[in-house]
Amino acid sequence: MSGNREAAIRRLMEQAPRPVPSEIHSEAVRRGGRMLRRRALARRVLWLLVFAAVVAFTVWALTARPWVEPPSETTPPLTGW
């Protein structure tokens, strides 16, 4: 079965390609260009969001300083006076 299938695929691949009509070609080029521009815009927006998140995290970390232990809210009892 795979031999017949392989032979059929080889015949299809060896056939001369059919020329693409010019109106279909121009439409495909137009849509492809639009798709590439949209992907580039989406990539730029995502990088901008990542940059904004990094800046926001850095500002928060510098103001909140989560690595510093919070000050004690009660004083230890005075004993032994």
Biopython code that builds the backbone (N, CA, C, O; Angstrom):
import numpy as np
from Bio.PDB.StructureBuilder import StructureBuilder

atoms = [
    (1, "MET", "N", (0.831, -1.191, 0.000)),
    (1, "MET", "CA", (0.000, 0.000, 0.000)),
    (1, "MET", "C", (0.873, 1.251, 0.000)),
    (1, "MET", "O", (0.579, 2.215, -0.707)),
    (2, "SER", "N", (1.935, 1.239, 0.783)),
    (2, "SER", "CA", (2.763, 2.433, 0.844)),
    (2, "SER", "C", (3.511, 2.646, -0.462)),
    (2, "SER", "O", (3.828, 3.783, -0.811)),
    (3, "GLY", "N", (3.807, 1.548, -1.206)),
    (3, "GLY", "CA", (4.462, 1.685, -2.505)),
    (3, "GLY", "C", (3.577, 2.405, -3.509)),
    (3, "GLY", "O", (4.048, 3.274, -4.243)),
    (4, "ASN", "N", (2.297, 2.051, -3.546)),
    (4, "ASN", "CA", (1.349, 2.725, -4.440)),
    (4, "ASN", "C", (1.190, 4.193, -4.052)),
    (4, "ASN", "O", (1.127, 5.081, -4.903)),
    (5, "ARG", "N", (1.129, 4.412, -2.770)),
    (5, "ARG", "CA", (0.964, 5.774, -2.271)),
    (5, "ARG", "C", (2.188, 6.617, -2.619)),
    (5, "ARG", "O", (2.060, 7.757, -3.064)),
    (6, "GLU", "N", (3.344, 6.061, -2.417)),
    (6, "GLU", "CA", (4.585, 6.776, -2.726)),
    (6, "GLU", "C", (4.674, 7.075, -4.213)),
    (6, "GLU", "O", (5.082, 8.170, -4.602)),
    (7, "ALA", "N", (4.293, 6.109, -5.054)),
    (7, "ALA", "CA", (4.324, 6.316, -6.500)),
    (7, "ALA", "C", (3.355, 7.422, -6.914)),
    (7, "ALA", "O", (3.673, 8.241, -7.776)),
    (8, "ALA", "N", (2.191, 7.443, -6.307)),
    (8, "ALA", "CA", (1.209, 8.485, -6.625)),
    (8, "ALA", "C", (1.725, 9.858, -6.207)),
    (8, "ALA", "O", (1.536, 10.846, -6.916)),
    (9, "ILE", "N", (2.362, 9.908, -5.076)),
    (9, "ILE", "CA", (2.914, 11.184, -4.611)),
    (9, "ILE", "C", (4.037, 11.641, -5.534)),
    (9, "ILE", "O", (4.126, 12.826, -5.855)),
    (10, "ARG", "N", (4.884, 10.728, -5.959)),
    (10, "ARG", "CA", (5.967, 11.081, -6.889)),
    (10, "ARG", "C", (5.421, 11.603, -8.213)),
    (10, "ARG", "O", (5.960, 12.558, -8.771)),
    (11, "ARG", "N", (4.340, 10.975, -8.729)),
    (11, "ARG", "CA", (3.731, 11.451, -9.966)),
    (11, "ARG", "C", (3.196, 12.866, -9.803)),
    (11, "ARG", "O", (3.364, 13.701, -10.692)),
    (12, "LEU", "N", (2.559, 13.138, -8.681)),
    (12, "LEU", "CA", (2.031, 14.484, -8.440)),
    (12, "LEU", "C", (3.152, 15.513, -8.361)),
    (12, "LEU", "O", (3.025, 16.622, -8.878)),
    (13, "MET", "N", (4.246, 15.137, -7.712)),
    (13, "MET", "CA", (5.352, 16.075, -7.555)),
    (13, "MET", "C", (6.094, 16.320, -8.867)),
    (13, "MET", "O", (6.659, 17.395, -9.069)),
    (14, "GLU", "N", (6.095, 15.342, -9.748)),
    (14, "GLU", "CA", (6.828, 15.471, -11.009)),
    (14, "GLU", "C", (6.015, 16.186, -12.083)),
    (14, "GLU", "O", (6.576, 16.571, -13.109)),
    (15, "GLN", "N", (4.729, 16.374, -11.884)),
    (15, "GLN", "CA", (3.913, 17.064, -12.872)),
    (15, "GLN", "C", (4.356, 18.521, -12.954)),
    (15, "GLN", "O", (4.823, 19.100, -11.974)),
    (16, "ALA", "N", (4.201, 19.094, -14.131)),
    (16, "ALA", "CA", (4.578, 20.500, -14.324)),
    (16, "ALA", "C", (3.638, 21.376, -13.504)),
    (16, "ALA", "O", (2.428, 21.153, -13.495)),
    (17, "PRO", "N", (4.187, 22.362, -12.822)),
    (17, "PRO", "CA", (3.318, 23.239, -12.027)),
    (17, "PRO", "C", (2.436, 24.093, -12.929)),
    (17, "PRO", "O", (2.854, 24.530, -14.001)),
    (18, "ARG", "N", (1.247, 24.313, -12.485)),
    (18, "ARG", "CA", (0.318, 25.141, -13.252)),
    (18, "ARG", "C", (0.600, 26.604, -12.927)),
    (18, "ARG", "O", (0.850, 26.941, -11.770)),
    (19, "PRO", "N", (0.565, 27.462, -13.915)),
    (19, "PRO", "CA", (0.795, 28.880, -13.632)),
    (19, "PRO", "C", (-0.359, 29.462, -12.811)),
    (19, "PRO", "O", (-1.523, 29.110, -13.002)),
    (20, "VAL", "N", (-0.006, 30.345, -11.911)),
    (20, "VAL", "CA", (-1.005, 30.984, -11.055)),
    (20, "VAL", "C", (-1.540, 32.210, -11.781)),
    (20, "VAL", "O", (-0.755, 33.022, -12.271)),
    (21, "PRO", "N", (-2.853, 32.361, -11.860)),
    (21, "PRO", "CA", (-3.412, 33.558, -12.505)),
    (21, "PRO", "C", (-2.926, 34.829, -11.808)),
    (21, "PRO", "O", (-2.724, 34.834, -10.594)),
    (22, "SER", "N", (-2.741, 35.894, -12.568)),
    (22, "SER", "CA", (-2.149, 37.118, -12.031)),
    (22, "SER", "C", (-3.015, 37.746, -10.940)),
    (22, "SER", "O", (-2.480, 38.283, -9.970)),
    (23, "GLU", "N", (-4.335, 37.691, -11.078)),
    (23, "GLU", "CA", (-5.184, 38.306, -10.040)),
    (23, "GLU", "C", (-5.087, 37.549, -8.721)),
    (23, "GLU", "O", (-5.150, 38.152, -7.650)),
    (24, "ILE", "N", (-4.935, 36.244, -8.795)),
    (24, "ILE", "CA", (-4.766, 35.462, -7.563)),
    (24, "ILE", "C", (-3.402, 35.754, -6.954)),
    (24, "ILE", "O", (-3.277, 35.873, -5.735)),
    (25, "HIS", "N", (-2.390, 35.868, -7.787)),
    (25, "HIS", "CA", (-1.040, 36.148, -7.291)),
    (25, "HIS", "C", (-0.995, 37.505, -6.593)),
    (25, "HIS", "O", (-0.451, 37.611, -5.494)),
    (26, "SER", "N", (-1.551, 38.532, -7.207)),
    (26, "SER", "CA", (-1.510, 39.868, -6.601)),
    (26, "SER", "C", (-2.305, 39.900, -5.297)),
    (26, "SER", "O", (-1.894, 40.554, -4.338)),
    (27, "GLU", "N", (-3.438, 39.201, -5.253)),
    (27, "GLU", "CA", (-4.237, 39.139, -4.022)),
    (27, "GLU", "C", (-3.466, 38.421, -2.917)),
    (27, "GLU", "O", (-3.488, 38.848, -1.762)),
    (28, "ALA", "N", (-2.789, 37.335, -3.270)),
    (28, "ALA", "CA", (-2.006, 36.600, -2.277)),
    (28, "ALA", "C", (-0.853, 37.448, -1.757)),
    (28, "ALA", "O", (-0.562, 37.424, -0.561)),
    (29, "VAL", "N", (-0.196, 38.194, -2.633)),
    (29, "VAL", "CA", (0.903, 39.061, -2.206)),
    (29, "VAL", "C", (0.378, 40.160, -1.289)),
    (29, "VAL", "O", (1.009, 40.480, -0.282)),
    (30, "ARG", "N", (-0.770, 40.738, -1.629)),
    (30, "ARG", "CA", (-1.360, 41.798, -0.796)),
    (30, "ARG", "C", (-1.718, 41.273, 0.591)),
    (30, "ARG", "O", (-1.406, 41.896, 1.606)),
    (31, "ARG", "N", (-2.376, 40.117, 0.615)),
    (31, "ARG", "CA", (-2.755, 39.538, 1.915)),
    (31, "ARG", "C", (-1.535, 39.126, 2.721)),
    (31, "ARG", "O", (-1.503, 39.300, 3.939)),
    (32, "GLY", "N", (-0.537, 38.582, 2.049)),
    (32, "GLY", "CA", (0.681, 38.183, 2.749)),
    (32, "GLY", "C", (1.397, 39.373, 3.353)),
    (32, "GLY", "O", (1.893, 39.298, 4.478)),
    (33, "GLY", "N", (1.455, 40.484, 2.606)),
    (33, "GLY", "CA", (2.069, 41.694, 3.141)),
    (33, "GLY", "C", (1.322, 42.220, 4.349)),
    (33, "GLY", "O", (1.925, 42.641, 5.336)),
    (34, "ARG", "N", (-0.003, 42.191, 4.259)),
    (34, "ARG", "CA", (-0.811, 42.648, 5.389)),
    (34, "ARG", "C", (-0.590, 41.746, 6.607)),
    (34, "ARG", "O", (-0.497, 42.229, 7.736)),
    (35, "MET", "N", (-0.508, 40.447, 6.371)),
    (35, "MET", "CA", (-0.287, 39.512, 7.467)),
    (35, "MET", "C", (1.073, 39.754, 8.124)),
    (35, "MET", "O", (1.189, 39.714, 9.349)),
    (36, "LEU", "N", (2.099, 40.003, 7.309)),
    (36, "LEU", "CA", (3.423, 40.278, 7.866)),
    (36, "LEU", "C", (3.431, 41.573, 8.679)),
    (36, "LEU", "O", (4.060, 41.637, 9.735)),
    (37, "ARG", "N", (2.738, 42.603, 8.194)),
    (37, "ARG", "CA", (2.667, 43.864, 8.948)),
    (37, "ARG", "C", (1.939, 43.668, 10.270)),
    (37, "ARG", "O", (2.352, 44.220, 11.289)),
    (38, "ARG", "N", (0.863, 42.891, 10.266)),
    (38, "ARG", "CA", (0.131, 42.637, 11.512)),
    (38, "ARG", "C", (0.989, 41.866, 12.509)),
    (38, "ARG", "O", (0.984, 42.168, 13.702)),
    (39, "ARG", "N", (1.722, 40.879, 12.022)),
    (39, "ARG", "CA", (2.596, 40.125, 12.921)),
    (39, "ARG", "C", (3.684, 41.010, 13.507)),
    (39, "ARG", "O", (4.007, 40.909, 14.691)),
    (40, "ALA", "N", (4.252, 41.884, 12.667)),
    (40, "ALA", "CA", (5.288, 42.800, 13.155)),
    (40, "ALA", "C", (4.709, 43.746, 14.200)),
    (40, "ALA", "O", (5.352, 44.008, 15.217)),
    (41, "LEU", "N", (3.506, 44.262, 13.967)),
    (41, "LEU", "CA", (2.864, 45.145, 14.936)),
    (41, "LEU", "C", (2.579, 44.400, 16.240)),
    (41, "LEU", "O", (2.819, 44.928, 17.326)),
    (42, "ALA", "N", (2.070, 43.183, 16.129)),
    (42, "ALA", "CA", (1.786, 42.395, 17.334)),
    (42, "ALA", "C", (3.077, 42.125, 18.108)),
    (42, "ALA", "O", (3.082, 42.181, 19.338)),
    (43, "ARG", "N", (4.163, 41.833, 17.403)),
    (43, "ARG", "CA", (5.445, 41.587, 18.057)),
    (43, "ARG", "C", (5.925, 42.850, 18.789)),
    (43, "ARG", "O", (6.409, 42.771, 19.918)),
    (44, "ARG", "N", (5.786, 44.009, 18.141)),
    (44, "ARG", "CA", (6.186, 45.266, 18.785)),
    (44, "ARG", "C", (5.350, 45.548, 20.023)),
    (44, "ARG", "O", (5.883, 45.974, 21.049)),
    (45, "VAL", "N", (4.039, 45.314, 19.936)),
    (45, "VAL", "CA", (3.162, 45.551, 21.086)),
    (45, "VAL", "C", (3.523, 44.621, 22.234)),
    (45, "VAL", "O", (3.544, 45.043, 23.390)),
    (46, "LEU", "N", (3.806, 43.365, 21.929)),
    (46, "LEU", "CA", (4.183, 42.431, 22.994)),
    (46, "LEU", "C", (5.496, 42.833, 23.650)),
    (46, "LEU", "O", (5.620, 42.765, 24.872)),
    (47, "TRP", "N", (6.487, 43.254, 22.849)),
    (47, "TRP", "CA", (7.749, 43.714, 23.430)),
    (47, "TRP", "C", (7.528, 44.955, 24.284)),
    (47, "TRP", "O", (8.155, 45.098, 25.333)),
    (48, "LEU", "N", (6.647, 45.854, 23.852)),
    (48, "LEU", "CA", (6.341, 47.044, 24.639)),
    (48, "LEU", "C", (5.696, 46.653, 25.966)),
    (48, "LEU", "O", (6.022, 47.225, 27.006)),
    (49, "LEU", "N", (4.789, 45.687, 25.934)),
    (49, "LEU", "CA", (4.158, 45.216, 27.177)),
    (49, "LEU", "C", (5.176, 44.566, 28.110)),
    (49, "LEU", "O", (5.127, 44.777, 29.322)),
    (50, "VAL", "N", (6.087, 43.786, 27.562)),
    (50, "VAL", "CA", (7.127, 43.166, 28.391)),
    (50, "VAL", "C", (8.002, 44.245, 29.013)),
    (50, "VAL", "O", (8.324, 44.176, 30.199)),
    (51, "PHE", "N", (8.389, 45.240, 28.222)),
    (51, "PHE", "CA", (9.220, 46.328, 28.737)),
    (51, "PHE", "C", (8.484, 47.090, 29.838)),
    (51, "PHE", "O", (9.074, 47.410, 30.870)),
    (52, "ALA", "N", (7.201, 47.383, 29.626)),
    (52, "ALA", "CA", (6.413, 48.095, 30.637)),
    (52, "ALA", "C", (6.298, 47.267, 31.917)),
    (52, "ALA", "O", (6.361, 47.819, 33.015)),
    (53, "ALA", "N", (6.129, 45.958, 31.788)),
    (53, "ALA", "CA", (6.040, 45.096, 32.975)),
    (53, "ALA", "C", (7.365, 45.085, 33.736)),
    (53, "ALA", "O", (7.369, 45.100, 34.967)),
    (54, "VAL", "N", (8.469, 45.059, 33.031)),
    (54, "VAL", "CA", (9.775, 45.074, 33.688)),
    (54, "VAL", "C", (9.982, 46.399, 34.408)),
    (54, "VAL", "O", (10.468, 46.417, 35.539)),
    (55, "VAL", "N", (9.625, 47.492, 33.778)),
    (55, "VAL", "CA", (9.768, 48.808, 34.414)),
    (55, "VAL", "C", (8.864, 48.895, 35.639)),
    (55, "VAL", "O", (9.294, 49.369, 36.691)),
    (56, "ALA", "N", (7.622, 48.447, 35.517)),
    (56, "ALA", "CA", (6.690, 48.498, 36.651)),
    (56, "ALA", "C", (7.205, 47.639, 37.810)),
    (56, "ALA", "O", (7.138, 48.057, 38.965)),
    (57, "PHE", "N", (7.713, 46.452, 37.511)),
    (57, "PHE", "CA", (8.239, 45.597, 38.569)),
    (57, "PHE", "C", (9.452, 46.241, 39.231)),
    (57, "PHE", "O", (9.588, 46.186, 40.453)),
    (58, "THR", "N", (10.336, 46.852, 38.440)),
    (58, "THR", "CA", (11.530, 47.488, 38.991)),
    (58, "THR", "C", (11.149, 48.648, 39.897)),
    (58, "THR", "O", (11.710, 48.792, 40.983)),
    (59, "VAL", "N", (10.206, 49.476, 39.470)),
    (59, "VAL", "CA", (9.768, 50.606, 40.301)),
    (59, "VAL", "C", (9.132, 50.091, 41.579)),
    (59, "VAL", "O", (9.397, 50.623, 42.657)),
    (60, "TRP", "N", (8.301, 49.068, 41.480)),
    (60, "TRP", "CA", (7.673, 48.504, 42.683)),
    (60, "TRP", "C", (8.727, 47.948, 43.631)),
    (60, "TRP", "O", (8.669, 48.185, 44.837)),
    (61, "ALA", "N", (9.684, 47.212, 43.090)),
    (61, "ALA", "CA", (10.708, 46.598, 43.934)),
    (61, "ALA", "C", (11.565, 47.664, 44.616)),
    (61, "ALA", "O", (11.960, 47.491, 45.769)),
    (62, "LEU", "N", (11.854, 48.749, 43.928)),
    (62, "LEU", "CA", (12.670, 49.796, 44.539)),
    (62, "LEU", "C", (11.899, 50.584, 45.594)),
    (62, "LEU", "O", (12.501, 51.081, 46.546)),
    (63, "THR", "N", (10.592, 50.706, 45.445)),
    (63, "THR", "CA", (9.817, 51.448, 46.441)),
    (63, "THR", "C", (9.363, 50.557, 47.588)),
    (63, "THR", "O", (9.387, 50.999, 48.736)),
    (64, "ALA", "N", (8.954, 49.332, 47.327)),
    (64, "ALA", "CA", (8.455, 48.444, 48.386)),
    (64, "ALA", "C", (9.590, 47.721, 49.103)),
    (64, "ALA", "O", (9.448, 47.359, 50.271)),
    (65, "ARG", "N", (10.697, 47.508, 48.431)),
    (65, "ARG", "CA", (11.860, 46.796, 48.975)),
    (65, "ARG", "C", (11.427, 45.507, 49.691)),
    (65, "ARG", "O", (11.566, 45.407, 50.910)),
    (66, "PRO", "N", (10.906, 44.524, 48.949)),
    (66, "PRO", "CA", (10.381, 43.310, 49.570)),
    (66, "PRO", "C", (11.467, 42.439, 50.202)),
    (66, "PRO", "O", (11.136, 41.532, 50.965)),
    (67, "TRP", "N", (12.724, 42.672, 49.922)),
    (67, "TRP", "CA", (13.799, 41.868, 50.482)),
    (67, "TRP", "C", (14.190, 42.333, 51.883)),
    (67, "TRP", "O", (14.930, 41.630, 52.572)),
    (68, "VAL", "N", (13.709, 43.512, 52.326)),
    (68, "VAL", "CA", (14.034, 44.037, 53.648)),
    (68, "VAL", "C", (12.997, 43.529, 54.647)),
    (68, "VAL", "O", (11.798, 43.525, 54.366)),
    (69, "GLU", "N", (13.469, 43.108, 55.799)),
    (69, "GLU", "CA", (12.562, 42.629, 56.841)),
    (69, "GLU", "C", (11.780, 43.810, 57.405)),
    (69, "GLU", "O", (12.364, 44.848, 57.715)),
    (70, "PRO", "N", (10.460, 43.660, 57.540)),
    (70, "PRO", "CA", (9.670, 44.796, 58.047)),
    (70, "PRO", "C", (10.033, 45.093, 59.500)),
    (70, "PRO", "O", (10.409, 44.184, 60.240)),
    (71, "PRO", "N", (9.926, 46.355, 59.914)),
    (71, "PRO", "CA", (10.257, 46.696, 61.294)),
    (71, "PRO", "C", (9.275, 46.051, 62.272)),
    (71, "PRO", "O", (8.111, 45.812, 61.950)),
    (72, "SER", "N", (9.772, 45.784, 63.450)),
    (72, "SER", "CA", (8.941, 45.162, 64.471)),
    (72, "SER", "C", (7.897, 46.167, 64.931)),
    (72, "SER", "O", (8.194, 47.350, 65.091)),
    (73, "GLU", "N", (6.687, 45.700, 65.141)),
    (73, "GLU", "CA", (5.614, 46.589, 65.564)),
    (73, "GLU", "C", (5.469, 46.660, 67.074)),
    (73, "GLU", "O", (4.774, 47.537, 67.587)),
    (74, "THR", "N", (6.101, 45.767, 67.780)),
    (74, "THR", "CA", (6.061, 45.801, 69.250)),
    (74, "THR", "C", (7.492, 45.816, 69.763)),
    (74, "THR", "O", (8.404, 45.306, 69.111)),
    (75, "THR", "N", (7.672, 46.392, 70.911)),
    (75, "THR", "CA", (9.007, 46.420, 71.499)),
    (75, "THR", "C", (9.135, 45.246, 72.445)),
    (75, "THR", "O", (8.149, 44.823, 73.049)),
    (76, "PRO", "N", (10.324, 44.722, 72.579)),
    (76, "PRO", "CA", (10.486, 43.602, 73.514)),
    (76, "PRO", "C", (10.299, 44.085, 74.968)),
    (76, "PRO", "O", (10.583, 45.239, 75.287)),
    (77, "PRO", "N", (9.832, 43.208, 75.815)),
    (77, "PRO", "CA", (9.614, 43.628, 77.216)),
    (77, "PRO", "C", (10.968, 43.946, 77.893)),
    (77, "PRO", "O", (11.982, 43.293, 77.645)),
    (78, "LEU", "N", (10.934, 44.955, 78.740)),
    (78, "LEU", "CA", (12.119, 45.311, 79.506)),
    (78, "LEU", "C", (12.115, 44.507, 80.810)),
    (78, "LEU", "O", (11.241, 44.702, 81.655)),
    (79, "THR", "N", (13.056, 43.636, 80.971)),
    (79, "THR", "CA", (13.159, 42.840, 82.211)),
    (79, "THR", "C", (14.572, 42.976, 82.766)),
    (79, "THR", "O", (15.521, 43.278, 82.043)),
    (80, "GLY", "N", (14.677, 42.749, 84.041)),
    (80, "GLY", "CA", (15.988, 42.759, 84.669)),
    (80, "GLY", "C", (16.478, 44.125, 85.069)),
    (80, "GLY", "O", (17.689, 44.334, 85.129)),
    (81, "TRP", "N", (15.603, 45.061, 85.343)),
    (81, "TRP", "CA", (16.026, 46.393, 85.782)),
    (81, "TRP", "C", (16.181, 46.396, 87.240)),
    (81, "TRP", "O", (16.533, 47.422, 87.822)),
]
sb = StructureBuilder()
sb.init_structure("model")
sb.init_model(0)
sb.init_chain("A")
sb.init_seg("    ")
for serial, (resi, resn, name, xyz) in enumerate(atoms, 1):
    if name == "N":
        sb.init_residue(resn, " ", resi, " ")
    sb.init_atom(name, np.array(xyz, "f"), 0.0, 1.0, " ", f" {name:<3s}", serial, name[0])
structure = sb.get_structure()
